[in-house]
């Protein structure tokens, strides 16, 4: 199969791996945006089938609050990172979490970088 028809997650991982000259903090920020928002939302979707309306829907969902599927991903990450952490405490943290406009814009910037990378690589 032509790489251009891979999933968003595949392209995002290839893009992040191509970033060899970035600071560790920048890499961590990219990884968090990818795993926390972008891959959780677009991950299994075929890259070439993602439309502008899908991206607008992503932004709208985040602008109105944290979607439940993100809360579930957050809880799973907390429990994986801290195995002894109580699930109730993780759920409480997820319900209190807020996504700032700045974070949404950062996620959209990373999304754009992944698409630009895929276009350069796949033509």
N, C-alpha and C positions, 0 to 999 in steps of 0.2 A: 504494500500500500504506500502511496506517495505520502511523505511526511506532512504535507500541507493539509491532508485530510485527517490528521491526528486530532486528539482532544485538546482542549484548552490546557488541561493539566500537563500534558506532554510538552506542549510549547512553552508553558511557564517554567517547567523544570529545565528544559534546554536553555531558555533565556537566562535563568539564574545561574546555571552552570557556566554560561559564556562570560559571565561577569567576573573576570579574574583580578582586575585591578581596582577593587573597591574596598573600603574600610570594613572591618568586621561589624561595626555598628550599622552600617548601611545594609550589609548583607542580612543581618538580623531583622532590620526593619522591613526589607523586601520579603523575607521569608514569612514574617508575621502577617503582612498584608496579603500575601498569596494564600497562606494556609488558613488564616482567619476569615477572609472575606471572598477573595476572588476564586480560589479553587473550590471552596465550599459552594459557591454560587454557579460558576461556569465549568468547573472541573471536567465532568464527563461529557460535556457537549462538544460536538465536532467544531473545530475552530472556524472553519469556513462557513458554518451555518449560523454563527452568532451575528445578529443584526443590530443596527443602531437602536431599534426599539427595545431590544433585550438589555442594552447598556443603560438606556433611559429608565427602564423598569428597575434595574439594579439600584440606580441612584435614588429613585423615588422611594423604594422600599427602605433604604437606609436613612433617608432624610426624615421619614416619618417615625423612626424608632428602630430598635434592633429586631430584625425578624426572628421568629422562634427557631428556625433552623440554625441561625448563628448562635443563639443562646445555647442550643444543644451541642454545637461544635465547641463552644467555649467550655461548657461543663465537661465534655469528654477530654479536652486538652488539659484542664486543671486536674482532673482525676488521674490522667496518665502521667503528668509531670509530678504530681504529689500523691502517690498511691494511698497514703494514710489519710488523705483529706476526706472529710465527710461530704457525702453527696449533697446533703441539705445545705451545707455551707457553700458549696460550689454553685448550687442553684440560686442561693441568695445573692452571691456575687454577680451572677449572670443577670439577675433581675435588676440590679443596681447599675449595671454597666451602661454607659452612654457612648455613642459614636459622634464625635465632633465633625463639623463641616470640614475641618482641616484633614481629618483622617479619611473622610470620604473622598476628598480631592486627591490625597496621596494615593489611595487605592485606584482611582481613575487614571492617575499618571502612570502607575505601574502597569495597569491594564493596557494603556496606550503603548508603553514600551514593549510589552509582550507581543502585541499585534504588529508593531513596526519590525521587530526582530523576525517574526514569522514571515512577514512579507519579504524581507531581505533574503532570508534563507531559502524560501520556497518559491520566490518569484511571482 
